[in-house]
Amino acid sequence: MNARRSEGMKAPFRKARRLIGRLAASSRPRAEAVSTDHALIDPQTAAAARFDGWHTTSVARRQDAAYRGLMREMYAGRPRQDFVAAAEAVRLAGKTDDSIIEVGCGSGYYSEILSHLLKRRGRYVGVDYSPAMVSLAQKHYPTSPFVVGDATALPFADGAVETVFNGVSLMHILRYEVAIAESRRVARHWCIFHTVPVLQSRETTILRKSAYGQPTIEIIFNEVHLYHLLEQQGLAVRYHLKSVPYSLDAVLGEPTVTRTYVCEVKGQ
């Protein structure tokens, strides 16, 4: 059989494979764009405006659905990078008494993620300022305590727990300096700030964005500035870990990354 005839016979099979590939791709669930429409905003405008999308029931449900999908991937042996970073951060902090308060707990998914990846259950309390988020958390995890509370005025006593885990929420808190101070106040030994977006040259910058279709704000921290804020509150960064990739180069003009910071309370 000559080469031209052989190629002619193979062509229909190649076309069939391409068609099957297109059909398979079209049947896969598309990942929802969580954060869109980023734009620079000044602190005064951010403080005066109402960017309270996280309070809405639709955002709570959509975020919960997104994380349930990611958790299915985790149970299939493919945990996302930020899940691995969170578990490693808690492991590095040690487990003197295994008590954790998660600030910005959403629908409580990290209580399950940490338990699964660390192969142990600690004493966990979740707090979120969105009643819609807390309602979902209580539904999913009825045996765990969840409370509505503000990261800048946590409803807990000084030194209430071993570790305060700020779960991907510092970037959404306009009064982030106060939130850091509150985490330090409540933690006896460790504060973990998980998946914090940082850059190296530009100063700490505020953006407005759409999160799951609703208006919110987002803080992108100059990393030197962030270290200074932590130092001011008596927190020493002992470890920092790569978290999920997150680039806002198109908006900010320089690369951004996210990191998880494991901070020890000084003097402990």
C-alpha positions as CSV (number, residue, x, y, z in Angstrom):
1,M,0.0,0.0,0.0
2,N,1.5,3.3,-1.0
3,A,1.8,6.3,1.4
4,R,-0.8,8.4,-0.3
5,R,-3.4,5.6,-0.1
6,S,-2.6,5.0,3.6
7,E,-3.0,8.7,4.4
8,G,-6.3,8.7,2.6
9,M,-7.6,5.8,4.7
10,K,-6.5,7.5,7.9
11,A,-8.2,10.8,7.2
12,P,-11.7,9.8,8.2
13,F,-10.5,8.4,11.5
14,R,-8.7,11.7,12.3
15,K,-11.9,13.6,11.5
16,A,-13.8,11.3,13.8
17,R,-11.3,11.7,16.6
18,R,-11.5,15.5,16.3
19,L,-15.3,15.4,16.4
20,I,-15.3,13.2,19.5
21,G,-12.8,15.6,21.1
22,R,-15.0,18.6,20.4
23,L,-18.1,16.8,21.7
24,A,-16.2,15.8,24.9
25,A,-15.0,19.3,25.5
26,S,-18.4,20.8,25.0
27,S,-19.9,18.3,27.6
28,R,-17.4,19.2,30.3
29,P,-18.7,21.6,33.0
30,R,-17.2,25.1,32.5
31,A,-15.4,26.6,35.5
32,E,-17.3,29.7,36.6
33,A,-15.3,33.0,36.5
34,V,-15.3,33.8,40.2
35,S,-13.7,37.3,40.1
36,T,-14.3,39.6,37.1
37,D,-14.3,43.3,36.1
38,H,-11.4,44.4,38.3
39,A,-10.8,48.2,38.4
40,L,-8.8,50.5,40.5
41,I,-10.6,52.4,43.2
42,D,-9.4,54.9,45.8
43,P,-9.8,54.2,49.5
44,Q,-12.3,57.1,50.1
45,T,-14.6,55.8,47.3
46,A,-14.3,52.2,48.6
47,A,-15.2,53.3,52.1
48,A,-18.2,55.4,51.0
49,A,-19.6,52.9,48.6
50,R,-21.6,49.7,49.4
51,F,-19.6,46.7,48.1
52,D,-21.5,44.1,50.2
53,G,-21.9,41.4,47.6
54,W,-20.7,38.7,50.1
55,H,-23.9,39.3,52.1
56,T,-26.2,38.1,49.3
57,T,-27.8,34.7,49.3
58,S,-26.9,34.2,45.6
59,V,-23.2,34.6,46.2
60,A,-23.3,32.3,49.2
61,R,-24.9,29.6,47.1
62,R,-22.7,30.0,44.1
63,Q,-19.5,30.0,46.2
64,D,-20.7,27.0,48.1
65,A,-21.4,25.1,44.8
66,A,-18.0,26.0,43.5
67,Y,-16.2,24.7,46.5
68,R,-18.3,21.5,46.6
69,G,-17.0,20.8,43.1
70,L,-13.4,21.4,44.2
71,M,-13.9,19.1,47.2
72,R,-15.1,16.3,44.9
73,E,-11.8,16.8,43.1
74,M,-10.0,16.6,46.4
75,Y,-11.7,13.3,47.3
76,A,-10.6,12.0,43.9
77,G,-7.0,12.6,44.9
78,R,-6.6,16.0,43.1
79,P,-6.7,18.7,45.8
80,R,-6.3,22.2,44.5
81,Q,-3.0,24.0,45.4
82,D,-4.7,26.3,47.9
83,F,-6.2,23.4,49.8
84,V,-2.8,21.8,50.1
85,A,-1.3,25.1,51.3
86,A,-4.0,25.5,54.0
87,A,-3.4,22.0,55.4
88,E,0.4,22.5,55.3
89,A,0.1,25.8,57.1
90,V,-1.9,24.3,59.9
91,R,0.5,21.4,60.1
92,L,3.5,23.8,60.3
93,A,1.8,25.7,63.1
94,G,1.7,22.5,65.2
95,K,-1.2,21.2,67.3
96,T,-0.6,22.2,70.9
97,D,-4.4,21.9,71.5
98,D,-5.7,21.7,67.9
99,S,-8.2,24.6,68.4
100,I,-8.9,26.8,65.4
101,I,-11.2,29.7,64.6
102,E,-11.6,30.4,60.9
103,V,-12.3,34.0,60.1
104,G,-14.3,34.3,56.9
105,C,-15.4,30.7,56.9
106,G,-18.0,31.0,54.1
107,S,-20.1,27.8,54.1
108,G,-17.6,26.0,56.3
109,Y,-15.8,24.0,53.6
110,Y,-12.4,24.4,55.2
111,S,-13.5,22.5,58.3
112,E,-13.9,19.5,56.0
113,I,-10.9,20.2,53.8
114,L,-8.5,20.5,56.8
115,S,-10.0,17.4,58.5
116,H,-9.6,15.3,55.3
117,L,-6.1,16.4,54.3
118,L,-4.6,16.4,57.8
119,K,-6.4,13.1,58.7
120,R,-7.5,14.5,62.1
121,R,-10.4,16.5,63.5
122,G,-9.6,19.5,65.6
123,R,-11.8,21.9,67.7
124,Y,-13.1,24.2,64.9
125,V,-15.2,27.3,65.1
126,G,-16.2,29.2,62.0
127,V,-17.1,32.9,61.9
128,D,-18.4,34.9,58.9
129,Y,-20.0,38.3,58.6
130,S,-22.6,37.0,56.1
131,P,-25.6,35.4,57.7
132,A,-26.3,33.6,54.3
133,M,-22.8,32.0,54.5
134,V,-23.3,31.0,58.1
135,S,-26.7,29.5,57.4
136,L,-25.2,27.2,54.7
137,A,-22.3,26.3,57.0
138,Q,-24.8,25.2,59.8
139,K,-26.7,23.2,57.3
140,H,-23.7,21.3,56.0
141,Y,-22.0,20.8,59.4
142,P,-24.6,20.8,62.1
143,T,-22.3,19.5,64.8
144,S,-19.7,22.3,64.3
145,P,-20.2,25.8,65.8
146,F,-20.6,28.7,63.4
147,V,-21.3,32.3,64.3
148,V,-22.0,35.6,62.5
149,G,-19.3,38.0,63.3
150,D,-17.1,40.8,61.9
151,A,-13.3,40.2,61.3
152,T,-12.7,43.6,62.7
153,A,-14.5,42.9,66.0
154,L,-14.3,39.2,66.6
155,P,-16.8,37.9,69.2
156,F,-14.2,36.0,71.1
157,A,-12.1,36.6,74.2
158,D,-8.4,37.4,74.1
159,G,-6.3,34.2,73.4
160,A,-9.5,32.2,72.9
161,V,-7.8,29.6,70.6
162,E,-4.4,28.2,69.6
163,T,-4.7,29.3,66.0
164,V,-6.7,31.9,64.1
165,F,-7.0,30.9,60.4
166,N,-8.0,33.7,58.1
167,G,-9.5,31.8,55.3
168,V,-9.1,33.8,52.1
169,S,-10.8,36.8,53.6
170,L,-8.1,39.4,54.4
171,M,-8.1,40.4,50.8
172,H,-11.8,41.4,51.1
173,I,-11.6,43.5,54.3
174,L,-11.2,47.2,53.8
175,R,-10.1,47.7,57.4
176,Y,-7.4,45.0,57.1
177,E,-5.1,46.5,59.7
178,V,-7.9,46.1,62.3
179,A,-8.6,42.6,61.1
180,I,-5.0,41.6,61.5
181,A,-5.0,43.1,65.1
182,E,-8.2,41.2,66.0
183,S,-6.7,37.9,64.7
184,R,-3.6,38.5,66.8
185,R,-5.8,39.3,69.9
186,V,-7.8,36.1,69.7
187,A,-4.8,33.7,68.9
188,R,-2.6,32.3,71.6
189,H,0.2,31.1,69.4
190,W,-0.5,31.3,65.6
191,C,-2.2,33.4,63.0
192,I,-2.5,32.0,59.4
193,F,-3.5,34.4,56.6
194,H,-4.4,32.1,53.8
195,T,-4.3,32.9,50.0
196,V,-3.3,36.6,50.3
197,P,-2.7,38.3,46.9
198,V,0.6,40.2,46.9
199,L,2.8,42.2,44.6
200,Q,6.4,43.5,44.9
201,S,6.7,47.0,43.4
202,R,3.3,48.8,43.4
203,E,2.0,50.0,46.8
204,T,-1.0,48.2,48.4
205,T,-3.9,48.7,46.1
206,I,-7.7,48.5,46.3
207,L,-9.8,47.2,43.5
208,R,-13.5,46.9,43.0
209,K,-14.6,43.7,41.3
210,S,-17.5,41.4,40.7
211,A,-17.4,38.2,42.8
212,Y,-19.9,35.6,41.7
213,G,-21.8,38.4,39.9
214,Q,-22.0,40.8,42.9
215,P,-19.9,44.0,43.7
216,T,-17.1,43.6,46.2
217,I,-13.7,45.1,46.9
218,E,-10.3,43.4,46.9
219,I,-7.0,44.3,48.5
220,I,-3.7,43.5,46.7
221,F,-1.0,43.9,49.2
222,N,2.5,45.1,48.7
223,E,4.4,42.3,50.3
224,V,6.8,44.5,52.2
225,H,3.9,46.5,53.5
226,L,2.1,43.3,54.6
227,Y,5.2,42.1,56.5
228,H,5.3,45.5,58.2
229,L,1.6,45.3,59.3
230,L,2.2,41.8,60.7
231,E,5.3,43.0,62.6
232,Q,3.4,45.9,64.1
233,Q,0.9,43.5,65.6
234,G,3.5,41.3,67.2
235,L,3.4,38.6,64.5
236,A,6.5,37.0,63.0
237,V,6.2,35.2,59.7
238,R,7.7,31.8,60.2
239,Y,6.7,30.3,56.9
240,H,5.1,31.4,53.6
241,L,3.6,29.0,51.1
242,K,2.6,29.3,47.5
243,S,-1.2,29.2,47.1
244,V,-3.5,29.2,44.1
245,P,-2.2,31.0,41.0
246,Y,-3.8,34.4,40.6
247,S,-2.5,37.0,38.2
248,L,-3.8,40.6,37.9
249,D,-0.9,41.8,35.7
250,A,-3.3,43.1,33.1
251,V,-4.9,45.5,35.7
252,L,-1.9,46.4,37.9
253,G,0.9,46.3,35.4
254,E,3.0,43.8,37.3
255,P,2.7,40.1,38.2
256,T,0.7,39.1,41.3
257,V,0.8,35.9,43.3
258,T,-1.0,34.5,46.3
259,R,0.7,33.3,49.4
260,T,-0.3,31.7,52.7
261,Y,1.5,33.2,55.7
262,V,2.1,31.2,58.9
263,C,2.7,33.8,61.7
264,E,3.8,33.1,65.2
265,V,2.7,35.3,68.1
266,K,5.9,36.9,69.4
267,G,6.9,36.0,72.9
268,Q,5.2,32.6,72.8
